[in-house]
Amino acid sequence: MPRPFLAAAGLGEAEVVMAVGIDRARVGDLLRTRRRALQPEDVGLTRGRRRRTPGLRREEVAALCSMSTAYYGRLERDCGLRPSPAMLATIARALRFSRPDRDLLFSAAGYDVTEHRWGTTHVDPGLMHILGRLEDTAAMAVNPIDEVLHQTRSARALFGDLTGYAGWNRSSYYRWFIDPAERQRHVSADHHAIAADIVADLRRSSGDVAAAHLIGLLLDRSEEFRWHWQRPATGVTDPGSRRCRIAHRDLGTIDLHREMLCNGDRSQRIVVYLATPGTESQSKLELISVIGHHRFPA
C-alpha cells in the first residue's frame, strides 16, 4: 500500500487497511449505542442543568472530533460517504471505544484491518478517560517508542502538534537521534541526560516489537545512540519522574516536572508536565496555555 495513504490515514507501515463493503446500519448502531452509554463527565465535558438526552449529544461528539454536527449525524443515520480510517480512529477515541469495539467499527465501515502492536493511533479508553480530565494540563498519551497518540490542548500549546509526523519520525526517540531540530525544545545542558534516558527506556521496552525495530534502526543510523547503547546499563528500572527544562524561544527556560502513568500492560502511558506552584515557570506555563503555541512557538 502506498505510504502517502498510510500517513494520511494515521496508520503506520505495519498496519494494512483494505476497503470492502460498508454496513451503514451497523456503523450507525455502534455509534449511537456508544454515544448514549457515555456521560459528559466521561469525556471531560461539563453537565448542563437541563440535560434530557441520554448520554452525549451529537453536537458534543462532533466537537470532540473537530467535525460538523451534520457530518456526524449522517453517520448515525446510516447515510453519507464512507468515513476514512483516520476519521473512524478519531471518533473511536472520542467515544472511548475499547480496542475490540474499535475493530468492530472498522469492520462495519468496510475496512479489513490487520494490526500489529505499532502503527496505530488508538488510545486505551482508561487513559483517554484520564486525559479528558487533564485538558488544562500539559499531558499526552504515548506508546513504548514515544509516538504521541493524543495531546491535551495545553500540551499542544506547549509543544505544538506532535501527532502529524509519518513513518519512524512519529517516534520522538527516533527524531532525537536523527533530527537535530527535535532537541531545540530542551535546554542544551540536558541533552546528554535525555539521550541516556531514551536509551534506558528502550532497553526496558526491548521486548516490544516496535521498540526492537527502532533499536536496530538507531544502532545502524546514529553513532551517538551506539555509544550510549554500548555503555553498561545503570540499573534504573522505571522511568518514573524527572526534571524537564523546556527552552522556549520567547519565554526562556520553563522548569517542569515530568510524571508518567502506565496502563495495565505498559503498552501505553500518559506523560504529564507540571510546574511547581507559585514559581515563574508556572506563570509561563499558564501564559502559554492561554495565548497558544501559535503565538509563542517552542
C-alpha positions in Angstrom: 0.0 0.0 0.0 1.4 3.5 -0.9 2.9 5.3 2.1 1.1 8.6 1.4 -2.2 6.8 2.0 -1.0 5.3 5.3 0.3 8.7 6.5 -3.0 10.4 5.6 -5.0 7.7 7.4 -2.9 8.0 10.5 -1.6 4.5 10.1 1.9 3.0 10.2 3.6 0.9 7.6 2.8 -2.3 9.6 -1.0 -1.6 9.6 -2.8 -2.7 6.5 -6.3 -1.4 5.7 -8.3 -2.8 2.8 -11.7 -1.4 1.9 -14.6 -3.7 1.3 -18.4 -3.1 1.6 -19.7 -0.7 4.3 -22.6 -1.8 6.6 -24.0 1.7 7.2 -26.8 0.5 9.6 -24.2 -1.3 11.7 -21.9 1.7 11.8 -24.8 3.9 12.9 -25.9 1.4 15.6 -22.4 1.2 17.1 -22.0 5.0 17.2 -25.5 5.6 18.7 -25.1 2.8 21.3 -21.7 4.1 22.5 -22.7 7.8 22.5 -25.8 7.0 24.7 -23.7 5.0 27.1 -21.3 7.9 27.9 -21.9 10.8 30.2 -20.4 14.3 29.8 -18.0 13.7 32.7 -16.6 10.6 31.0 -15.1 12.8 28.2 -14.2 15.9 30.2 -17.3 17.9 29.5 -19.5 19.8 31.9 -23.0 18.6 32.5 -25.7 21.3 32.0 -28.7 21.8 34.2 -31.3 20.9 31.5 -29.9 17.8 30.0 -32.6 15.4 28.8 -30.6 13.5 26.2 -29.4 10.1 27.4 -25.6 10.1 27.2 -23.8 12.6 25.0 -25.4 14.9 22.4 -24.4 14.5 18.8 -23.0 18.0 18.7 -20.8 17.2 21.7 -19.4 14.2 19.9 -18.9 16.3 16.8 -17.0 18.9 18.8 -14.8 16.3 20.4 -13.9 15.0 16.9 -13.5 18.5 15.3 -16.1 17.7 12.7 -19.5 19.2 11.9 -22.6 18.0 13.7 -24.3 17.4 10.3 -21.5 15.1 9.2 -21.6 13.1 12.4 -25.4 13.0 12.3 -25.3 11.4 8.8 -23.1 8.7 10.1 -25.6 7.8 12.8 -28.5 8.0 10.4 -26.9 5.4 8.0 -26.2 7.8 5.2 -23.4 9.9 3.8 -20.0 9.0 2.5 -17.8 6.2 3.9 -15.7 7.7 6.7 -11.9 7.4 6.2 -9.8 5.3 8.6 -8.4 8.4 10.1 -11.9 9.8 10.8 -13.0 6.5 12.3 -10.0 6.4 14.6 -10.8 10.0 15.7 -14.4 9.0 16.5 -13.3 5.8 18.3 -11.0 7.9 20.6 -13.7 10.5 21.3 -16.3 7.8 22.2 -13.8 5.9 24.3 -14.1 2.7 22.2 -12.3 -0.4 23.5 -9.8 -1.9 21.1 -12.2 -4.8 20.2 -15.2 -2.4 19.7 -12.9 -0.2 17.6 -12.2 -3.1 15.4 -15.9 -3.9 15.1 -16.5 -0.3 14.0 -13.7 -0.5 11.3 -15.1 -3.8 10.1 -18.7 -2.4 9.8 -17.3 0.5 7.8 -15.8 -1.9 5.4 -12.1 -1.9 6.4 -10.3 -5.2 7.0 -7.6 -4.2 9.5 -4.6 -6.4 10.2 -2.9 -4.8 13.1 0.4 -5.2 14.9 1.4 -3.6 18.1 2.7 -0.4 16.4 1.4 1.9 13.8 -1.9 2.7 15.4 -3.2 5.8 17.0 -5.8 4.1 19.1 -5.6 5.2 22.8 -6.5 2.9 25.7 -10.0 4.0 26.9 -8.9 4.3 30.5 -6.1 6.6 29.5 -8.4 8.7 27.4 -10.7 9.0 30.4 -7.9 10.4 32.4 -6.7 12.7 29.6 -10.3 14.1 29.3 -9.9 15.3 32.9 -6.5 16.8 32.2 -7.4 19.2 29.4 -6.0 22.2 31.2 -2.8 20.3 32.0 0.1 19.6 29.5 -0.4 15.8 29.1 -0.1 13.3 26.2 -0.6 9.6 25.6 2.5 7.8 24.1 3.5 4.3 23.2 6.8 2.4 24.0 8.7 4.3 21.2 7.3 7.6 22.3 4.9 8.2 19.4 2.4 10.8 20.5 -1.1 9.3 20.2 -3.1 12.1 21.8 -2.3 15.5 23.3 -4.4 17.8 25.5 -5.0 21.3 24.4 -2.3 22.6 26.9 0.3 20.1 25.6 -0.3 21.3 22.0 0.1 24.9 23.3 3.4 24.0 24.9 5.0 21.7 22.3 2.9 22.2 19.1 1.1 19.4 17.4 3.2 16.3 17.7 0.8 13.9 16.1 1.3 14.9 12.5 4.6 13.0 11.8 4.8 10.0 9.4 6.8 6.8 9.4 9.6 6.5 12.0 9.5 10.3 12.5 6.4 9.7 14.6 8.7 8.5 17.3 10.3 11.3 19.3 13.1 8.8 20.3 13.9 8.4 16.6 13.8 12.1 16.0 16.0 12.8 19.0 19.0 10.9 17.4 18.2 11.7 13.7 16.7 15.2 13.5 18.7 18.0 15.3 15.5 20.2 15.4 14.0 17.8 18.0 16.5 18.9 20.6 15.7 22.6 20.3 12.8 22.2 22.7 15.1 21.3 25.6 18.0 23.1 27.4 21.3 22.1 25.8 22.8 21.1 29.1 20.2 18.4 29.4 20.7 16.8 26.0 23.2 14.1 27.2 21.0 13.0 30.1 17.9 12.9 27.9 19.7 10.7 25.3 20.7 8.4 28.1 17.1 8.2 29.4 15.8 7.4 26.0 18.3 4.5 25.6 17.5 3.2 29.1 13.7 3.3 28.3 14.3 1.4 25.0 16.2 -1.2 26.9 13.2 -1.7 29.2 10.9 -1.9 26.2 13.1 -4.1 24.0 10.6 -6.9 24.2 8.1 -4.7 22.3 8.2 -5.4 18.5 8.3 -1.7 17.6 11.0 -0.9 20.2 13.1 -3.8 18.9 12.9 -2.5 15.4 13.7 1.1 16.5 16.8 -0.1 18.4 18.1 -1.9 15.3 17.4 1.2 13.2 19.2 3.6 15.6 22.2 1.3 16.0 22.6 1.4 12.3 22.0 5.2 11.8 23.2 7.0 14.9 26.7 7.0 16.3 25.6 8.7 19.4 22.9 6.1 20.1 25.5 3.3 19.6 27.8 5.0 22.1 25.0 5.1 24.7 23.8 1.6 23.9 27.3 0.1 24.3 27.8 1.6 27.8 26.8 -0.6 30.8 23.2 -0.3 31.9 22.8 1.9 35.0 20.3 -0.5 36.7 17.4 2.0 36.5 14.2 0.0 36.1 11.5 2.7 36.0 11.4 6.0 34.0 9.4 7.5 36.9 9.6 11.3 37.2 12.4 13.6 36.2 13.1 17.3 35.8 12.3 18.7 32.3 13.6 22.1 31.3 11.9 23.4 28.1 13.8 26.0 26.1 11.1 28.4 24.9 12.1 30.9 22.2 10.1 33.8 23.7 9.7 33.0 27.4 13.1 31.4 28.1 13.6 28.3 30.3 10.4 26.7 31.7 11.3 24.3 34.6 8.9 21.4 34.8 8.4 18.0 36.4 7.6 15.1 34.1 5.4 12.4 35.6 4.3 9.1 34.0 1.3 6.8 34.3 1.2 3.5 32.5 -1.8 1.3 31.5 -2.0 -2.4 32.7 0.2 -4.0 30.1 2.5 -0.9 29.8 1.8 -0.7 26.1 0.8 3.0 26.5 1.4 5.7 29.1 0.4 9.2 29.9 3.1 11.8 30.3 2.2 14.9 32.4 4.3 18.1 32.6 3.8 20.1 35.8 5.3 23.3 37.2 5.9 23.9 40.9 3.0 26.1 42.2 3.9 29.7 42.7 7.0 29.7 40.5 7.8 31.7 37.4 7.7 28.5 35.4 4.0 28.0 36.5 3.2 31.6 35.3 4.9 30.9 31.9 3.0 27.6 31.5 -0.3 29.3 32.2 0.5 32.1 29.8 1.3 29.6 27.0 -1.9 27.7 27.7 -3.9 31.0 27.4 -2.1 32.5 24.4 -1.4 29.3 22.5 1.6 27.8 20.7 1.0 29.7 17.5 1.9 32.9 19.4 4.9 31.6 21.3 6.4 28.7 19.3 8.9 26.5 21.1 
